[in-house]
Amino acid sequence: MTDSAARPNVLVSAAWLAQEAVTMLEEAGYAVRCTSGYPGEAELLAAIREHRPVAILHRQGRIDGTVMDAAAPELRVLARHGAGIDGIDIPAARARGLTVTRAAGANSRSVAEHAMALMLAMLKDLPSVTAGMRDGLWEKTSRMTRDIDGMTLGIVGYGAIGTKVARMAAAFGMRVLAYDPLLPAGPLPGPAERVEALPELLRQSEVVSLHLPLEPETRNLIGAAELALLPRGAILVHTARGGIVDQDALLAALDSGALSWAGVDVFAMEPLEEGSPFRTHPRVMATPHLAANTPRGATGMACGAAESIIAVLAGRLPALEGAVVVPGGLPGGLPAGLVPAV
């Protein structure tokens, strides 16, 4: 192994990376360099000037054309630490001939479990019950919570995460509906019943859980009109991507009592600002975009991204199915018959 100063650099846009992924990259001949958490453009540009990376392993912050140009001509790969690619300017990457990958599915179990944890806690009013206990209340005879068995869960986006949520919810006796216009016709995997239109799903769902990417057509997909279709007292679980839900409309629905709870792990702007009402609203269970942050989830995403970098720089396809989003840096593009994931 050559000295790390002589090896090509992989820049991680975060303060740390799972050690298993660091080891993979180092054993393949690369040096791993990290920024601080949530680096701004100025910090990214400074890190690029210092390290001249051949790949950026993207965790936090925004990778746009300015960042890509600063890394040229060494930069060849942008590897997403997870499935959501909204933090990377995809048209800019395609225009510059870069390869973009993602670790799709690597964190699906972790996120599904987090969604279920939020859902179950809110259905049992645990946030307000435990707050009452801290304040000296004993609500044995004055508080009624809800039975989960027999409730209807609507899942919007029925991929790897949504399918796992459906199986978990069905094990609790929930009826599960799913809306996903990108899936082919026919029976769905798992226990969900297909619903052909989003309004139809919302009207029937006492709980809605979102599991879809942030794209132009999904931005503010859930706004005031959609929230108004839900049965009064419904619950929203949001562990997908910030920007899919109109946050002002969500707060208004909670304030009016139209919704009883919202469990939110992702926000339009992250980190969430200190004065945000989502931090203090009595009907919000807010978590800091950590649904995937389990040892298995973090390691799976990191190693999936690292393997993609190693594969692309070696001129081959990554092993993880659906990893390639933009095949710009692969010799000859994608093999015949293989289409990009997005």
C-alpha contacts under 8 A as a table, 3 or more apart, distances in Angstrom:
res1	aa1	res2	aa2	distance
1	M	29	G	7.12
2	T	6	A	6.64
2	T	7	R	6.84
2	T	29	G	7.83
3	D	6	A	5.60
3	D	7	R	6.83
4	S	7	R	5.20
4	S	30	Y	7.58
4	S	31	A	5.65
5	A	31	A	7.69
7	R	29	G	6.33
7	R	30	Y	5.41
7	R	31	A	5.82
8	P	29	G	7.42
8	P	30	Y	5.19
8	P	31	A	6.13
8	P	53	P	6.69
8	P	54	V	6.44
9	N	30	Y	5.65
9	N	31	A	4.76
9	N	32	V	5.90
9	N	33	R	6.78
9	N	51	H	6.29
9	N	52	R	6.81
9	N	53	P	4.62
9	N	54	V	6.02
9	N	55	A	7.17
10	V	30	Y	6.58
10	V	31	A	6.07
10	V	32	V	5.01
10	V	33	R	6.13
10	V	53	P	5.23
10	V	54	V	6.09
10	V	55	A	4.95
10	V	56	I	5.71
10	V	57	L	6.88
11	L	32	V	6.12
11	L	33	R	4.87
11	L	34	C	5.83
11	L	35	T	7.62
11	L	47	A	7.89
11	L	48	I	7.76
11	L	51	H	7.60
11	L	53	P	5.85
11	L	55	A	6.39
11	L	56	I	4.76
11	L	57	L	6.02
12	V	15	A	7.58
12	V	16	W	7.49
12	V	17	L	7.37
12	V	32	V	7.16
12	V	33	R	6.01
12	V	34	C	4.69
12	V	35	T	6.41
12	V	56	I	5.87
12	V	57	L	4.71
12	V	58	H	6.01
12	V	59	R	6.98
13	S	34	C	6.17
13	S	35	T	5.45
13	S	36	S	7.38
13	S	37	G	7.37
13	S	38	Y	7.28
13	S	39	P	6.65
13	S	44	L	7.49
13	S	56	I	7.18
13	S	57	L	6.40
13	S	58	H	5.21
13	S	59	R	5.42
13	S	60	Q	5.59
13	S	61	G	6.86
14	A	17	L	7.57
14	A	34	C	5.88
14	A	35	T	5.19
14	A	36	S	5.38
14	A	37	G	4.56
14	A	38	Y	6.14
14	A	39	P	6.95
14	A	58	H	7.66
14	A	59	R	5.82
14	A	60	Q	5.77
15	A	34	C	5.45
15	A	35	T	5.30
15	A	36	S	4.41
15	A	37	G	4.82
16	W	34	C	6.26
17	L	21	A	6.88
17	L	22	V	6.65
17	L	34	C	7.99
17	L	302	A	6.65
18	A	21	A	5.56
18	A	22	V	6.51
18	A	298	A	6.66
18	A	299	T	5.66
18	A	302	A	6.10
18	A	303	C	7.88
19	Q	22	V	4.89
19	Q	23	T	6.09
20	E	23	T	5.18
20	E	24	M	6.29
20	E	299	T	6.82
20	E	302	A	7.87
20	E	303	C	6.76
21	A	24	M	4.97
21	A	25	L	6.28
21	A	299	T	7.20
21	A	302	A	5.51
21	A	303	C	4.66
21	A	306	A	5.80
22	V	25	L	5.29
22	V	26	E	6.11
22	V	32	V	6.56
22	V	306	A	7.87
23	T	26	E	5.08
23	T	27	E	5.95
24	M	27	E	5.31
24	M	28	A	6.27
24	M	303	C	7.54
24	M	306	A	6.89
24	M	307	E	7.55
25	L	28	A	5.07
25	L	29	G	6.50
25	L	30	Y	5.38
25	L	31	A	7.06
25	L	32	V	7.22
25	L	306	A	6.30
25	L	307	E	7.93
25	L	310	I	7.09
26	E	29	G	5.12
26	E	30	Y	4.86
26	E	31	A	5.75
26	E	32	V	7.21
27	E	30	Y	7.29
28	A	310	I	6.99
33	R	51	H	7.70
35	T	39	P	6.56
35	T	43	E	7.52
35	T	44	L	7.35
35	T	47	A	7.08
36	S	39	P	5.79
37	G	60	Q	6.98
38	Y	60	Q	4.96
38	Y	61	G	5.01
38	Y	271	P	7.91
39	P	42	A	7.92
39	P	43	E	5.80
39	P	44	L	6.26
39	P	60	Q	6.88
39	P	61	G	5.41
40	G	43	E	5.46
40	G	44	L	6.30
40	G	61	G	6.15
40	G	62	R	7.50
41	E	44	L	5.06
41	E	45	L	6.05
41	E	61	G	7.79
41	E	62	R	7.35
41	E	67	V	7.32
42	A	45	L	5.21
42	A	46	A	6.21
43	E	46	A	5.08
43	E	47	A	6.13
44	L	47	A	5.09
44	L	48	I	6.10
44	L	67	V	7.14
45	L	48	I	5.04
45	L	49	R	6.17
45	L	67	V	6.23
45	L	70	A	6.67
46	A	49	R	5.15
46	A	50	E	6.24
47	A	50	E	5.08
47	A	51	H	5.98
47	A	52	R	7.90
48	I	51	H	5.25
48	I	52	R	5.09
48	I	53	P	6.39
48	I	70	A	6.88
48	I	71	A	5.92
49	R	52	R	5.74
49	R	70	A	7.33
49	R	71	A	7.42
52	R	71	A	6.10
52	R	74	E	6.54
52	R	75	L	7.62
53	P	56	I	6.69
53	P	71	A	6.72
53	P	74	E	6.37
53	P	75	L	5.87
54	V	71	A	7.96
54	V	74	E	5.01
54	V	75	L	4.15
54	V	76	R	5.61
54	V	77	V	6.80
55	A	75	L	5.46
55	A	76	R	5.84
55	A	77	V	4.62
55	A	78	L	5.82
55	A	79	A	7.40
55	A	309	I	6.84
56	I	75	L	7.67
56	I	77	V	6.42
56	I	78	L	5.01
56	I	79	A	6.25
57	L	78	L	6.06
57	L	79	A	4.77
57	L	80	R	5.95
57	L	81	H	6.59
57	L	305	A	6.80
57	L	306	A	7.58
58	H	61	G	7.86
58	H	63	I	7.83
58	H	78	L	6.81
58	H	79	A	5.89
58	H	80	R	4.85
58	H	81	H	5.76
59	R	80	R	6.50
59	R	81	H	5.26
59	R	82	G	7.85
60	Q	87	G	7.59
61	G	87	G	6.76
62	R	87	G	4.93
62	R	88	I	6.10
63	I	66	T	7.99
63	I	67	V	5.92
63	I	68	M	7.08
63	I	87	G	6.24
63	I	88	I	4.82
63	I	89	D	6.26
64	D	67	V	5.42
64	D	68	M	6.30
64	D	88	I	6.20
64	D	89	D	5.06
64	D	92	A	6.87
65	G	68	M	4.93
65	G	69	D	5.98
65	G	89	D	6.93
65	G	92	A	5.40
65	G	93	A	7.22
66	T	69	D	5.20
66	T	70	A	6.24
67	V	70	A	5.17
67	V	71	A	6.48
68	M	71	A	5.23
68	M	72	A	6.46
68	M	75	L	7.39
68	M	93	A	7.50
69	D	72	A	5.16
69	D	73	P	7.91
71	A	74	E	6.18
71	A	75	L	5.40
72	A	75	L	5.40
73	P	76	R	7.93
75	L	98	L	7.68
76	R	98	L	5.30
76	R	99	T	6.37
76	R	313	L	7.51
76	R	329	G	6.14
77	V	98	L	5.82
77	V	99	T	4.91
77	V	100	V	5.97
77	V	101	T	7.73
77	V	309	I	6.44
77	V	312	V	7.24
77	V	313	L	7.63
77	V	329	G	7.20
78	L	98	L	7.24
78	L	99	T	6.23
78	L	100	V	4.78
78	L	101	T	6.39
78	L	309	I	7.88
79	A	100	V	5.73
79	A	101	T	4.71
79	A	102	R	5.73
79	A	103	A	7.98
79	A	305	A	5.40
79	A	306	A	7.62
79	A	308	S	6.88
79	A	309	I	6.50
80	R	83	A	6.94
80	R	84	G	7.55
80	R	85	I	6.62
80	R	100	V	7.52
80	R	101	T	5.90
80	R	102	R	4.46
80	R	103	A	6.40
80	R	305	A	6.10
81	H	102	R	6.43
81	H	103	A	6.00
81	H	301	M	5.28
81	H	302	A	5.76
81	H	304	G	7.63
81	H	305	A	5.61
82	G	102	R	5.85
82	G	103	A	4.66
82	G	104	A	5.98
82	G	105	G	7.77
82	G	106	A	6.96
82	G	107	N	6.96
82	G	301	M	5.27
82	G	302	A	7.85
82	G	305	A	7.72
83	A	102	R	5.40
83	A	103	A	5.38
83	A	104	A	4.33
83	A	105	G	6.83
83	A	106	A	7.96
84	G	87	G	7.65
84	G	102	R	7.55
84	G	213	P	6.12
84	G	214	L	7.38
84	G	241	R	7.47
85	I	88	I	5.65
85	I	90	I	7.99
85	I	102	R	7.26
86	D	89	D	7.18
86	D	214	L	6.28
86	D	215	E	7.21
88	I	93	A	7.98
89	D	92	A	5.40
89	D	93	A	6.33
90	I	93	A	5.05
90	I	94	R	6.12
90	I	100	V	7.86
90	I	326	V	7.62
91	P	94	R	5.06
91	P	95	A	6.06
92	A	95	A	5.10
92	A	96	R	6.30
93	A	96	R	5.19
93	A	97	G	6.29
93	A	98	L	5.25
93	A	99	T	7.30
93	A	100	V	7.33
93	A	326	V	7.64
94	R	97	G	5.18
94	R	98	L	6.00
94	R	99	T	7.61
94	R	326	V	6.34
94	R	328	G	6.27
95	A	98	L	7.81
96	R	328	G	7.85
97	G	327	P	7.94
97	G	328	G	4.30
97	G	329	G	5.85
98	L	326	V	7.19
98	L	327	P	7.12
98	L	328	G	4.65
98	L	329	G	5.03
99	T	312	V	7.67
99	T	324	V	7.50
99	T	325	V	7.51
99	T	326	V	5.14
99	T	327	P	4.74
99	T	328	G	4.60
99	T	329	G	4.74
99	T	330	L	6.86
100	V	324	V	6.19
100	V	325	V	5.34
100	V	326	V	4.81
100	V	327	P	6.62
100	V	328	G	7.71
101	T	305	A	7.29
101	T	308	S	6.69
101	T	323	A	5.08
101	T	324	V	4.52
101	T	325	V	5.30
101	T	326	V	6.95
102	R	304	G	7.66
102	R	305	A	6.39
102	R	308	S	7.97
102	R	322	G	7.83
102	R	323	A	4.94
102	R	324	V	6.63
102	R	325	V	7.04
103	A	106	A	5.75
103	A	300	G	7.87
103	A	301	M	5.45
103	A	302	A	7.86
103	A	304	G	5.08
103	A	305	A	5.63
103	A	320	L	7.20
103	A	323	A	5.91
104	A	107	N	7.63
104	A	301	M	7.99
104	A	320	L	7.81
104	A	321	E	7.75
104	A	322	G	6.58
104	A	323	A	6.25
105	G	108	S	5.05
105	G	160	A	5.95
105	G	161	I	7.47
106	A	109	R	7.95
106	A	297	G	6.45
106	A	300	G	5.01
106	A	301	M	5.24
106	A	304	G	7.09
107	N	110	S	5.45
107	N	111	V	6.29
107	N	292	A	5.62
107	N	296	R	7.63
107	N	297	G	4.47
107	N	298	A	7.19
107	N	300	G	6.47
107	N	301	M	6.27
108	S	111	V	5.33
108	S	112	A	6.05
108	S	160	A	5.93
108	S	161	I	4.69
108	S	164	K	7.57
108	S	292	A	7.72
108	S	297	G	7.68
109	R	112	A	5.13
109	R	113	E	6.16
109	R	161	I	6.69
109	R	164	K	6.83
109	R	297	G	7.52
110	S	113	E	5.25
110	S	114	H	6.34
110	S	291	A	6.33
110	S	292	A	5.11
110	S	293	N	7.34
110	S	294	T	6.51
110	S	296	R	7.62
110	S	297	G	5.71
111	V	114	H	5.05
111	V	115	A	6.20
111	V	161	I	6.77
111	V	239	T	7.13
111	V	291	A	4.81
111	V	292	A	5.15
112	A	115	A	5.13
112	A	116	M	6.26
112	A	161	I	5.52
112	A	162	G	7.16
112	A	164	K	6.05
112	A	165	V	5.16
113	E	116	M	5.09
113	E	117	A	6.11
113	E	165	V	7.36
113	E	291	A	7.99
114	H	117	A	4.98
114	H	118	L	6.27
114	H	239	T	7.96
114	H	291	A	5.35
114	H	292	A	7.92
115	A	118	L	5.28
115	A	119	M	6.14
115	A	165	V	7.41
115	A	209	S	7.42
115	A	237	V	6.52
115	A	238	H	7.53
115	A	239	T	6.44
115	A	291	A	7.66
116	M	119	M	4.93
116	M	120	L	6.01
116	M	165	V	6.85
116	M	168	M	7.57
116	M	169	A	7.50
117	A	120	L	5.36
117	A	121	A	6.10
118	L	121	A	5.28
118	L	122	M	6.16
118	L	237	V	7.01
118	L	263	G	5.76
118	L	285	M	7.32
119	M	122	M	5.35
119	M	123	L	6.15
119	M	207	V	7.85
119	M	235	I	7.81
119	M	237	V	6.57
119	M	263	G	7.23
120	L	123	L	5.17
120	L	124	K	6.30
120	L	148	I	7.82
121	A	124	K	5.32
121	A	125	D	6.13
121	A	126	L	5.19
121	A	127	P	7.11
122	M	125	D	4.75
122	M	126	L	6.09
122	M	127	P	7.08
122	M	235	I	7.67
122	M	261	W	6.42
122	M	262	A	7.93
122	M	263	G	7.63
122	M	285	M	7.92
123	L	126	L	7.81
123	L	145	T	6.82
123	L	146	R	5.85
123	L	147	D	7.75
123	L	148	I	7.15
123	L	235	I	7.90
124	K	145	T	5.07
124	K	146	R	5.96
125	D	128	S	5.81
125	D	129	V	6.03
125	D	145	T	6.35
126	L	129	V	4.95
126	L	130	T	5.84
127	P	130	T	5.51
127	P	131	A	6.18
127	P	285	M	7.41
128	S	131	A	4.93
128	S	132	G	6.06
128	S	282	P	7.55
129	V	132	G	5.08
129	V	133	M	6.37
129	V	139	E	7.75
130	T	133	M	4.99
130	T	134	R	6.37
131	A	134	R	5.15
131	A	135	D	6.37
132	G	135	D	4.96
132	G	136	G	6.34
132	G	137	L	5.07
132	G	138	W	7.42
132	G	139	E	7.94
133	M	136	G	5.12
133	M	137	L	5.00
133	M	138	W	6.37
134	R	137	L	7.36
139	E	142	S	5.09
139	E	143	R	5.48
140	K	143	R	6.34
141	T	144	M	8.00
147	D	150	G	7.52
147	D	151	M	7.51
148	I	151	M	5.59
148	I	172	F	6.74
148	I	173	G	7.03
148	I	174	M	6.56
149	D	172	F	5.82
149	D	173	G	4.34
149	D	174	M	5.29
150	G	173	G	5.72
150	G	174	M	4.99
150	G	175	R	6.24
151	M	173	G	7.66
151	M	174	M	5.06
151	M	175	R	6.10
151	M	206	E	6.63
151	M	207	V	7.92
152	T	174	M	5.72
152	T	175	R	4.69
152	T	176	V	5.86
152	T	177	L	7.36
152	T	204	Q	7.09
152	T	205	S	5.21
152	T	206	E	5.49
152	T	207	V	6.50
153	L	169	A	7.74
153	L	174	M	6.59
153	L	175	R	6.13
153	L	176	V	4.88
153	L	177	L	6.13
153	L	205	S	5.38
153	L	206	E	6.15
153	L	207	V	4.80
153	L	208	V	5.77
153	L	209	S	7.44
154	G	176	V	5.98
154	G	177	L	4.71
154	G	178	A	5.69
154	G	179	Y	7.67
154	G	201	L	6.12
154	G	202	L	6.97
154	G	204	Q	7.69
154	G	205	S	5.16
154	G	206	E	7.63
154	G	207	V	6.13
154	G	208	V	4.65
154	G	209	S	6.33
155	I	158	Y	6.75
155	I	162	G	6.46
155	I	166	A	7.61
155	I	176	V	7.36
155	I	177	L	6.09
155	I	178	A	4.67
155	I	179	Y	6.35
155	I	208	V	5.82
155	I	209	S	4.99
155	I	210	L	6.03
155	I	211	H	7.19
156	V	162	G	7.61
156	V	178	A	5.92
156	V	179	Y	5.04
156	V	180	D	6.23
156	V	198	L	7.84
156	V	208	V	7.39
156	V	209	S	6.35
156	V	210	L	4.96
156	V	211	H	5.87
156	V	212	L	6.76
157	G	162	G	6.12
157	G	178	A	7.16
157	G	179	Y	6.16
157	G	180	D	4.96
157	G	210	L	6.43
157	G	211	H	4.74
157	G	212	L	4.65
158	Y	161	I	7.08
158	Y	162	G	4.43
158	Y	163	T	5.60
158	Y	178	A	6.44
158	Y	179	Y	6.95
158	Y	180	D	5.81
158	Y	183	L	7.92
158	Y	211	H	6.87
158	Y	212	L	7.68
159	G	162	G	5.25
159	G	163	T	5.87
159	G	211	H	7.50
159	G	212	L	7.86
160	A	163	T	5.48
160	A	164	K	6.50
161	I	164	K	5.23
161	I	165	V	6.28
161	I	211	H	6.58
162	G	165	V	5.08
162	G	166	A	6.16
162	G	210	L	7.88
162	G	211	H	5.76
163	T	166	A	5.07
163	T	167	R	6.44
163	T	189	P	7.12
163	T	190	G	6.22
163	T	192	A	7.98
164	K	167	R	5.20
164	K	168	M	6.28
165	V	168	M	5.13
165	V	169	A	5.99
166	A	169	A	5.15
166	A	170	A	6.02
166	A	176	V	6.24
166	A	190	G	6.88
166	A	191	P	6.38
166	A	192	A	6.28
167	R	170	A	5.16
167	R	171	A	6.32
167	R	190	G	6.23
167	R	191	P	6.27
168	M	171	A	5.21
168	M	172	F	6.88
169	A	172	F	5.23
169	A	173	G	6.71
169	A	174	M	5.54
169	A	175	R	7.87
169	A	176	V	7.33
170	A	173	G	4.95
170	A	174	M	4.91
170	A	175	R	6.47
170	A	176	V	6.79
170	A	191	P	6.84
171	A	174	M	7.32
175	R	192	A	7.69
176	V	191	P	6.83
176	V	192	A	4.80
176	V	193	E	6.30
177	L	192	A	5.08
177	L	193	E	4.74
177	L	194	R	6.01
177	L	195	V	6.44
177	L	201	L	6.87
177	L	205	S	7.89
178	A	192	A	5.84
178	A	193	E	5.97
178	A	194	R	5.11
178	A	195	V	5.75
178	A	201	L	7.33
179	Y	194	R	6.14
179	Y	195	V	5.21
179	Y	196	E	6.32
179	Y	197	A	6.71
179	Y	198	L	6.27
179	Y	201	L	6.92
180	D	183	L	5.90
180	D	196	E	7.90
181	P	184	P	7.93
181	P	196	E	7.41
187	P	194	R	7.55
188	L	191	P	7.59
188	L	192	A	6.60
188	L	193	E	7.12
188	L	194	R	6.78
189	P	192	A	7.41
195	V	198	L	7.44
195	V	200	E	6.91
195	V	201	L	6.10
196	E	200	E	7.48
197	A	200	E	5.40
197	A	201	L	6.60
198	L	201	L	5.15
198	L	202	L	6.24
199	P	202	L	5.09
199	P	203	R	6.19
199	P	226	E	6.93
199	P	229	L	6.90
200	E	203	R	5.42
200	E	204	Q	6.71
201	L	204	Q	5.47
201	L	205	S	6.19
202	L	205	S	5.27
202	L	208	V	7.40
202	L	226	E	7.24
202	L	227	L	7.83
202	L	229	L	5.86
202	L	230	L	5.18
203	R	229	L	5.21
203	R	230	L	5.03
203	R	231	P	6.36
204	Q	230	L	7.18
204	Q	231	P	7.28
205	S	208	V	6.17
205	S	230	L	6.56
205	S	231	P	7.06
205	S	234	A	7.45
206	E	230	L	7.09
206	E	231	P	6.25
206	E	233	G	7.59
206	E	234	A	4.70
206	E	235	I	6.40
207	V	234	A	5.63
207	V	235	I	4.71
207	V	236	L	5.90
207	V	237	V	7.49
208	V	234	A	7.89
208	V	235	I	6.37
208	V	236	L	5.00
208	V	237	V	6.04
209	S	236	L	6.11
209	S	237	V	4.58
209	S	238	H	5.98
209	S	239	T	7.75
210	L	237	V	6.42
210	L	238	H	5.27
210	L	239	T	6.46
210	L	240	A	5.85
211	H	238	H	7.62
211	H	239	T	6.75
211	H	240	A	4.95
212	L	240	A	5.91
212	L	241	R	7.55
213	P	218	T	7.38
213	P	240	A	6.66
213	P	241	R	6.39
214	L	217	E	7.98
214	L	218	T	5.69
214	L	219	R	6.10
214	L	240	A	7.96
214	L	241	R	5.83
214	L	242	G	7.54
214	L	243	G	6.84
214	L	244	I	6.15
215	E	218	T	5.21
215	E	219	R	6.11
216	P	219	R	5.48
217	E	221	L	7.43
218	T	221	L	4.88
218	T	244	I	5.76
219	R	243	G	5.43
219	R	244	I	4.58
219	R	245	V	7.21
220	N	223	G	5.86
220	N	243	G	5.88
220	N	244	I	4.57
220	N	245	V	4.83
220	N	246	D	5.02
221	L	226	E	7.98
221	L	244	I	5.43
221	L	245	V	6.14
221	L	246	D	7.64
222	I	225	A	7.77
222	I	226	E	5.51
222	I	227	L	6.65
222	I	244	I	6.35
222	I	245	V	4.73
222	I	246	D	6.16
223	G	226	E	5.38
223	G	227	L	6.12
223	G	245	V	6.14
223	G	246	D	4.98
223	G	249	A	5.76
223	G	250	L	7.24
224	A	227	L	5.19
224	A	228	A	6.11
224	A	246	D	7.54
224	A	249	A	5.00
224	A	250	L	7.21
224	A	253	A	7.62
225	A	228	A	5.23
225	A	229	L	6.83
226	E	229	L	5.40
226	E	230	L	7.30
227	L	230	L	5.60
227	L	249	A	7.89
227	L	250	L	7.47
227	L	253	A	7.11
228	A	231	P	7.93
228	A	253	A	7.81
228	A	258	A	7.38
230	L	234	A	6.29
231	P	234	A	5.65
231	P	258	A	7.72
232	R	257	G	7.43
232	R	258	A	4.85
232	R	259	L	6.13
232	R	260	S	7.85
233	G	257	G	6.69
233	G	258	A	5.55
233	G	259	L	4.58
233	G	260	S	4.56
233	G	261	W	7.74
234	A	258	A	7.24
234	A	259	L	4.97
234	A	260	S	5.81
234	A	261	W	7.19
235	I	259	L	5.91
235	I	260	S	5.90
235	I	261	W	4.97
235	I	262	A	5.70
235	I	263	G	7.91
236	L	259	L	7.72
236	L	261	W	6.56
236	L	262	A	4.71
236	L	263	G	6.26
237	V	262	A	5.86
237	V	263	G	4.75
237	V	264	V	6.14
238	H	241	R	7.78
238	H	262	A	7.65
238	H	263	G	6.09
238	H	264	V	4.83
238	H	265	D	6.19
238	H	266	V	6.84
239	T	264	V	6.27
239	T	265	D	5.09
239	T	266	V	5.91
239	T	289	H	7.71
239	T	291	A	7.00
240	A	244	I	7.87
240	A	265	D	7.84
240	A	266	V	6.66
241	R	244	I	6.23
241	R	266	V	5.57
241	R	267	F	7.00
241	R	268	A	7.82
242	G	245	V	6.89
242	G	266	V	4.82
242	G	267	F	3.98
242	G	268	A	4.17
242	G	269	M	7.22
243	G	246	D	6.74
243	G	247	Q	7.98
243	G	267	F	6.70
243	G	268	A	4.72
245	V	250	L	7.35
246	D	249	A	5.38
246	D	250	L	6.27
247	Q	250	L	4.97
247	Q	251	L	6.26
247	Q	268	A	7.85
248	D	251	L	5.23
248	D	252	A	6.24
249	A	252	A	5.06
249	A	253	A	6.20
250	L	253	A	5.16
250	L	254	L	6.32
251	L	254	L	5.10
251	L	255	D	6.10
252	A	255	D	5.04
252	A	256	S	6.14
253	A	256	S	5.25
253	A	257	G	6.26
253	A	258	A	5.17
253	A	259	L	5.62
254	L	257	G	5.21
254	L	258	A	6.10
254	L	259	L	4.96
254	L	260	S	6.27
254	L	261	W	6.84
254	L	262	A	7.76
254	L	283	R	6.73
255	D	258	A	7.74
256	S	259	L	7.61
257	G	260	S	5.96
259	L	262	A	7.49
260	S	283	R	6.63
261	W	283	R	4.95
261	W	284	V	5.84
261	W	285	M	7.60
262	A	283	R	6.51
262	A	284	V	4.97
262	A	285	M	6.25
263	G	284	V	5.82
263	G	285	M	4.57
263	G	286	A	5.92
263	G	287	T	7.97
264	V	267	F	7.56
264	V	284	V	7.22
264	V	285	M	6.24
264	V	286	A	4.96
264	V	287	T	6.36
265	D	286	A	5.87
265	D	287	T	4.71
265	D	288	P	5.70
265	D	289	H	4.67
265	D	290	L	6.89
265	D	291	A	6.87
266	V	270	E	7.88
266	V	287	T	7.71
266	V	288	P	6.97
266	V	289	H	5.16
267	F	270	E	6.11
267	F	272	L	6.84
267	F	289	H	7.95
269	M	272	L	5.98
269	M	273	E	7.78
270	E	273	E	7.44
271	P	288	P	7.53
272	L	276	S	6.80
272	L	288	P	7.71
273	E	276	S	5.48
274	E	279	R	7.55
275	G	279	R	7.47
276	S	279	R	5.73
276	S	280	T	7.59
277	P	280	T	5.37
277	P	281	H	5.58
278	F	281	H	5.50
278	F	284	V	6.42
278	F	286	A	6.59
279	R	284	V	7.83
279	R	286	A	6.55
280	T	284	V	7.62
281	H	284	V	5.43
287	T	290	L	6.68
289	H	292	A	7.87
290	L	293	N	4.98
291	A	294	T	7.76
292	A	297	G	5.27
292	A	298	A	6.46
293	N	297	G	5.92
293	N	298	A	5.52
294	T	297	G	5.01
294	T	298	A	5.82
295	P	298	A	5.39
295	P	299	T	5.94
296	R	299	T	5.25
296	R	300	G	5.88
297	G	300	G	5.15
297	G	301	M	6.19
298	A	301	M	5.35
298	A	302	A	6.06
299	T	302	A	5.14
299	T	303	C	5.88
300	G	303	C	5.32
300	G	304	G	5.91
301	M	304	G	5.13
301	M	305	A	6.16
302	A	305	A	5.23
302	A	306	A	6.08
303	C	306	A	4.90
303	C	307	E	5.91
304	G	307	E	5.24
304	G	308	S	6.23
304	G	320	L	6.75
305	A	308	S	5.13
305	A	309	I	6.36
306	A	309	I	5.15
306	A	310	I	6.28
307	E	310	I	5.10
307	E	311	A	6.03
307	E	318	P	6.56
307	E	319	A	7.51
308	S	311	A	5.11
308	S	312	V	6.04
308	S	317	L	7.55
308	S	318	P	4.74
308	S	319	A	7.33
308	S	320	L	7.68
308	S	323	A	7.39
309	I	312	V	5.37
309	I	313	L	6.08
309	I	318	P	7.91
310	I	313	L	5.41
310	I	314	A	6.19
311	A	314	A	5.07
311	A	315	G	6.34
311	A	316	R	5.19
311	A	317	L	5.90
311	A	318	P	5.24
311	A	319	A	7.93
312	V	315	G	4.95
312	V	316	R	5.30
312	V	317	L	6.08
312	V	318	P	6.70
312	V	329	G	7.33
312	V	330	L	6.40
313	L	316	R	7.54
315	G	330	L	5.88
315	G	331	P	6.39
316	R	330	L	6.92
317	L	324	V	7.82
317	L	330	L	7.67
318	P	321	E	7.71
318	P	323	A	6.59
318	P	324	V	7.46
319	A	323	A	7.84
320	L	323	A	5.51
322	G	325	V	7.61
322	G	340	P	7.35
322	G	341	A	5.40
323	A	341	A	7.05
324	V	327	P	6.20
324	V	340	P	5.81
324	V	341	A	6.17
325	V	340	P	5.06
325	V	341	A	5.07
325	V	342	V	5.50
326	V	340	P	6.42
326	V	342	V	7.86
327	P	330	L	5.61
327	P	333	G	5.32
327	P	334	L	6.16
327	P	340	P	7.34
328	G	333	G	6.18
329	G	333	G	7.17
330	L	333	G	5.01
330	L	334	L	7.03
332	G	335	P	7.55
334	L	338	L	6.12
334	L	339	V	7.05
334	L	340	P	7.80
335	P	338	L	5.72
